[in-house]
């Protein structure tokens, strides 16, 4: 078991998420939002309906926009998904996780150049974001930039090896 997982009860994890979800110190809002997110385990459609309600009341909530975009992508509505990711990114000052998912959405929309730019921004913000390197390498390979792709794949491999050492 990872040293990062040991000792972390679900209650501690839930409480930490609540702390991170506070909006203008509104604990009740954070608790309601957390309940909505937990409903995803029961029903994606119900979760989607609840997100719509949250976005009606709080249209600028970055994580609600992120999850709404993710659900749209799950349903294959990539253009709509992109709208929610764009809004979430604007509100969150370029959150690398949202930018990563937006990049993958752009890949599904056959916009590899835009995807590549987003992925490069992600690794600039977080050079240890291993998954981004895998996609960057694939896009560079598709563009015929094999030497550049190989360099990126090597960096990706190194990061994955470090991750595996840490999580043992």
TIKEVEX-524382 format. One record per residue (C-alpha): residue in one letter; residue number from 1; z, x, y. Coordinates in pm, 1 decimal. Last residue first. Layout:
<pts>
- A/NUM/Z/X/Y
...
</pts>
This chain:
<pts>
- X/168/-386.8/567.8/81.2
- X/167/-473.9/409.0/414.9
- X/166/-480.5/729.3/620.2
- X/165/-696.0/922.7/375.6
- X/164/-944.8/634.0/347.5
- X/163/-971.5/611.9/726.9
- X/162/-1041.2/984.2/753.2
- X/161/-1315.8/952.8/492.1
- X/160/-1463.4/653.3/676.8
- X/159/-1464.9/847.4/1002.8
- X/158/-1643.7/1141.3/838.4
- X/157/-1903.1/912.3/682.3
- X/156/-1972.0/744.9/1017.4
- X/155/-2014.0/1083.8/1188.9
- X/154/-2255.7/1186.9/913.0
- X/153/-2444.2/857.5/947.8
- X/152/-2476.2/918.0/1323.9
- X/151/-2622.5/1264.1/1272.2
- X/150/-2860.2/1127.5/1006.0
- X/149/-2976.3/850.3/1239.1
- X/148/-3055.9/1104.4/1510.6
- X/147/-3260.8/1306.0/1263.1
- X/146/-3434.9/992.7/1134.0
- X/145/-3543.3/844.7/1465.5
- X/144/-3803.6/617.8/1303.3
- X/143/-3689.7/311.0/1500.0
- X/142/-3561.5/155.5/1176.1
- X/141/-3358.1/474.0/1118.0
- X/140/-3212.8/447.0/1467.3
- X/139/-3119.8/86.0/1391.1
- X/138/-2954.8/179.2/1063.0
- X/137/-2761.7/467.0/1217.7
- X/136/-2633.6/244.9/1497.4
- X/135/-2525.7/-15.7/1240.4
- X/134/-2324.4/236.3/1041.0
- X/133/-2184.7/389.6/1359.5
- X/132/-2048.3/51.9/1472.1
- X/131/-1852.5/18.4/1149.9
- X/130/-1655.6/336.0/1223.9
- X/129/-1498.9/239.1/1557.1
- X/128/-1335.0/580.8/1601.9
- X/127/-1516.9/662.7/1927.7
- X/126/-1364.7/353.9/2094.7
- X/125/-1501.5/277.0/2441.5
- X/124/-1805.7/502.3/2392.0
- X/123/-1833.0/371.9/2036.7
- X/122/-1853.8/13.8/2166.3
- X/121/-2094.0/99.8/2449.9
- X/120/-2329.3/259.9/2195.3
- X/119/-2305.1/-57.6/1988.2
- X/118/-2395.9/-271.1/2290.0
- X/117/-2697.6/-50.5/2366.0
- X/116/-2809.0/-60.7/2002.5
- X/115/-2789.9/-439.4/1992.0
- X/114/-3001.4/-466.0/2306.0
- X/113/-3265.5/-242.3/2147.4
- X/112/-3237.8/-426.7/1814.1
- X/111/-3309.8/-771.7/1957.1
- X/110/-3419.4/-954.4/1641.7
- X/109/-3184.7/-1250.2/1700.4
- X/108/-2981.0/-1140.3/1397.8
- X/107/-2947.6/-796.7/1563.7
- X/106/-2833.0/-966.5/1881.9
- X/105/-2557.7/-1133.5/1680.8
- X/104/-2456.1/-791.2/1548.9
- X/103/-2427.6/-668.6/1907.8
- X/102/-2222.5/-972.6/2008.6
- X/101/-1982.7/-894.4/1724.0
- X/100/-1944.0/-537.3/1851.4
- X/99/-1906.1/-651.4/2214.1
- X/98/-1629.9/-893.2/2112.9
- X/97/-1449.9/-611.5/1932.7
- X/96/-1511.9/-368.3/2220.6
- X/95/-1352.8/-601.8/2482.5
- X/94/-1583.0/-576.0/2785.4
- X/93/-1354.8/-680.7/3069.8
- X/92/-1208.6/-975.9/2876.9
- X/91/-1355.6/-1257.0/3089.5
- X/90/-1710.1/-1120.3/3091.4
- X/89/-1692.3/-1038.2/2723.5
- X/88/-1569.3/-1385.8/2629.1
- X/87/-1847.5/-1546.5/2832.8
- X/86/-2110.5/-1325.3/2669.7
- X/85/-1963.7/-1394.7/2325.8
- X/84/-1976.3/-1770.1/2391.6
- X/83/-2339.6/-1759.7/2507.3
- X/82/-2435.1/-1530.0/2217.3
- X/81/-2305.4/-1783.8/1968.3
- X/80/-2527.8/-2047.1/2124.2
- X/79/-2829.8/-1821.3/2066.7
- X/78/-2704.0/-1733.8/1718.7
- X/77/-2661.4/-2088.3/1591.0
- X/76/-2660.4/-1984.1/1223.2
- X/75/-2352.3/-2192.7/1137.0
- X/74/-2144.9/-1878.2/1090.8
- X/73/-2283.0/-1757.5/1425.0
- X/72/-2154.0/-2072.5/1596.2
- X/71/-1816.6/-2011.6/1432.8
- X/70/-1809.0/-1657.8/1571.5
- X/69/-1903.3/-1779.0/1917.9
- X/68/-1618.8/-2032.9/1912.0
- X/67/-1385.5/-1757.9/1791.5
- X/66/-1482.8/-1528.0/2078.7
- X/65/-1469.7/-1806.7/2337.7
- X/64/-1117.2/-1896.2/2221.8
- X/63/-1035.1/-1525.2/2235.7
- X/62/-1155.8/-1485.8/2595.4
- X/61/-991.7/-1798.6/2746.1
- X/60/-1210.4/-1885.4/3041.5
- X/59/-1283.3/-2246.8/2953.6
- X/58/-909.8/-2332.5/2935.9
- X/57/-870.2/-2712.3/2908.3
- X/56/-1217.1/-2788.5/2774.5
- X/55/-1212.7/-2455.0/2591.1
- X/54/-896.3/-2556.0/2408.7
- X/53/-1048.9/-2888.9/2304.8
- X/52/-1364.4/-2714.7/2182.0
- X/51/-1147.4/-2469.6/1990.5
- X/50/-974.1/-2760.6/1819.4
- X/49/-1308.0/-2905.8/1709.5
- X/48/-1417.9/-2566.4/1574.5
- X/47/-1091.1/-2524.0/1385.9
- X/46/-1141.6/-2865.7/1229.6
- X/45/-1489.4/-2760.1/1124.7
- X/44/-1364.5/-2428.5/989.8
- X/43/-1100.2/-2604.6/784.5
- X/42/-770.7/-2500.2/633.9
- X/41/-761.8/-2128.1/706.4
- X/40/-906.9/-2194.6/1048.6
- X/39/-599.8/-2407.3/1122.5
- X/38/-411.9/-2084.9/1186.8
- X/37/-620.2/-2030.0/1500.5
- X/36/-523.5/-2372.1/1630.8
- X/35/-156.1/-2311.5/1559.2
- X/34/-184.0/-1982.4/1749.3
- X/33/-341.8/-2162.5/2044.6
- X/32/-59.7/-2412.7/2048.7
- X/31/199.2/-2134.5/2037.0
- X/30/23.2/-1943.3/2314.9
- X/29/2.7/-2253.2/2534.6
- X/28/372.5/-2317.9/2479.1
- X/27/452.7/-1957.4/2568.5
- X/26/280.0/-1980.1/2908.1
- X/25/343.4/-1631.9/3044.0
- X/24/12.4/-1649.7/3235.3
- X/23/-166.8/-1682.0/2901.8
- X/22/35.1/-1547.3/2613.3
- X/21/-183.6/-1465.2/2313.9
- X/20/-60.3/-1108.8/2265.3
- X/19/303.9/-1213.7/2234.7
- X/18/203.1/-1489.3/1991.1
- X/17/11.9/-1236.7/1782.9
- X/16/321.5/-1016.7/1765.9
- X/15/528.5/-1316.6/1653.8
- X/14/275.4/-1398.5/1379.2
- X/13/275.1/-1038.1/1253.6
- X/12/654.3/-1030.0/1252.7
- X/11/668.5/-1366.3/1068.3
- X/10/404.8/-1248.9/818.4
- X/9/635.6/-960.9/739.5
- X/8/538.3/-608.3/832.9
- X/7/760.1/-370.3/635.7
- X/6/469.5/-200.8/462.5
- X/5/132.0/-283.7/617.9
- X/4/85.3/27.4/831.6
- X/3/205.0/259.0/552.9
- X/2/-81.6/123.6/348.7
- X/1/0.0/0.0/0.0
</pts>
